[in-house]
Amino acid sequence: MVEDRAASVSEAITTVTGGSKPVHRFLRGQPKSIGVVLVMMGIGLFMFAIPMNVQSDALISADQFTPFWLGILFFICGLLYILSERNPSKKMITASLALSIISVIGVLSALVEFSGAIAGIYHTHWVNMYENHTEEEEIYAEQHYMPMKNMELVFFCHSLIGGVLLVVMTFFARAALRSSGTQAVVVMRDLPSAE
């Protein structure tokens, strides 16, 4: 009887560590830092687009509200990244991954819009330069179109940098959500025998 009790006590105790999803892979990408950067970029895009909403001959991106919706996407993605570092869960990382993919598609669309706006401003500016304008009108055209072109270039750079950050965080989120084998830890406890 003593042998049966000793045999049952020395059975292996198996525990599973690490969970089924390695969330630490997502946290390695510093989502809080990236989130703060994306929030600031989103606010910057939105606020810089407000004075761009002017009457102009040139087709600018603010006419299609591109900096507004891209700023909102950056802001929401940044908030999700900040919240996912505070409370890392599969649901939060999945939401971050989904919105990151949507935002990357939005960034690609915005890059096309910003490029078209830059080309349109150049075209409108040079067409207006050679239509028998006085020197005063040429200076006005220069002062009117060049700041708009520079802001479109800033929007383009913001989008490019934000897109790179979103792609990097998409890879980290994908690595965190990829199933991995769970690790089993076997603990053997040998109690002293009753001999």
N, C-alpha and C positions, 0 to 999 in steps of 0.2 A: 504494500500500500504506500509506503514511503517512496518507493521507486517510481510509482505512477505519478505521485505529486511532484517529484523532482523532474520527471520527464515533461510534465505539462508546464512547469514553471520555466524551464529552459527553452521554450519554444521561441521562434524568431518573431520579433515585433517589427512590422513593416510600416514605414511612413513614407508619404510622398512629399517631396519638397519642390519648391519652385513653381508650383501650379502648372496649369496646362498651357499658359501663354507667357512667354518671356517679355514682360512689360519693360524690364530693364533695358532692352534694346532700344525702345522708344525714348526712354529717359536719357540715354547716352547722347542723344541729339540736342540736349538742352532746350526742351520745348518752351520753357518759360522765357529764356533770353530771346529766342526766335520770335515768340509771341509778342514780346514787348516791341521788338523791331517792326513786326508786321502791323501792330496797332498804330505805331507812330507813322509808318508809311501810309497807312490807310487814312489817318487823319490829315496828313500832309496832302495826299492826292485830292481829298475832298475839299479841303480849304483852298488849295491853289486853283481849283477848278471854278470857284465862285467868281473871282474877278475875270476869268477867261470867258465868262458868259456875256460877251459884248456883241454888239452889232458889227458885222464885218463882211467884206466881200468874199474873203477866203473861207473855205470850209474847214472848221476847226473841230477838234474832238469833243469839245464841250457842247457842241450842237447835238451830238448823239448821246450826250450824258455819259460818255465812256469813263472819264475820271471819277465821276460820282459813284457809279455802280462798282467800279474796280476798287475804289477806296473803301466802300462798304464791305466788299468781299475780303479784302485784306484785314479790315478791322475785326470781322467775325472770326476769320481763321486765327488771328492772333489771340483773341479771347479764348477760343477753344484750346489752343496750345497752352496758354497759361493755366486754364482750368484742368487740363489733362496732366500737368505736372503736379498740381495740388492734390488731385484725386485720380491717380492712374487706374483706369479700369478698361476693360475690353470695349465697352460701349462708347466711352469717351474717345478712345483711340480710333475706333471705327468711324465715329462721326468726324473726327479730325481728318482721317484718310479720305472720306467721301467728299468733304468740303474742299480739301486740298486738290483733289482731282478736278473738281468743278472749277476751282479758282485757276488752276493751270490752264484749262481750256479757255477761261475768261481772259487770262493774261495773253495767250496767243492771239485771241481776237482783238484785244486792246492794242497789241503791238502792231497789228495790221492797220487799225484805225489811226494810231499815232503816226505811223509811217506815211499813210495817205494824207494826213493833215499837214505834216511837214512838207511833203511834196506839193500839196495844194497851196500852201503859203508861199513857197518859193515861186511857183508858177504865177500866182496872182501878183506877187511883188514885182517880178520881172516884166510882166505884161503891163503893169501900171507905170513902170519906169520909162518905157519907150513910147508913150502915147503923147508926145509933145507937151509934157508938163513943165511948169516953171520949176526953178530951183527950190522954191518954197514948198511946192507940192511934193517934190521928190524927197525932201527932208521929212515932210509929214509922213509919207508912205514908209520911209525907212524907220521912223520912230513908231509907226503903228504896227508894221508887220514883223519886225525883228524881235520885239519882246514876246509876241505870240509864238514865233518859231522857237525861241529859247524855252518857253514854258512847255511846248510840245516835246522838245528834247528832254527836259526834266521829267516829264511824264513817261517818256519812252524809257529812260534810265531807271526810274522808280519801278516800272513794270518788269524790266529785265532783271533787276536785283530781286524783286519780290518773287518772280517766277523761279529763279534759281533756289531761293530759300524754300519755296513751296515744294519743289521737286526733291530737294534734299530731305525735307521732313516727310514727304510721301514715302521715300525709301525706308526711312527709320520706322514709320508706322507700319509699313508692309512687313518689315523684318520682325516687328513686335507681334504682329497678328499671325505670322506664319506658324503653323503647328510644329511643335518640336516634341521629341520624346520626353516624357516625364522621367525624372530621376527618382529611383527608389533607394531609400536608405534602410538597410537591414541592421537592426540592433539586436545583438545576442546578449542575454543576461543569464549568466550562470550563477545560480545561488549555491552557496556552500552545501555540500551533501550532508545528510543527517548521520553520517557514519561516525 
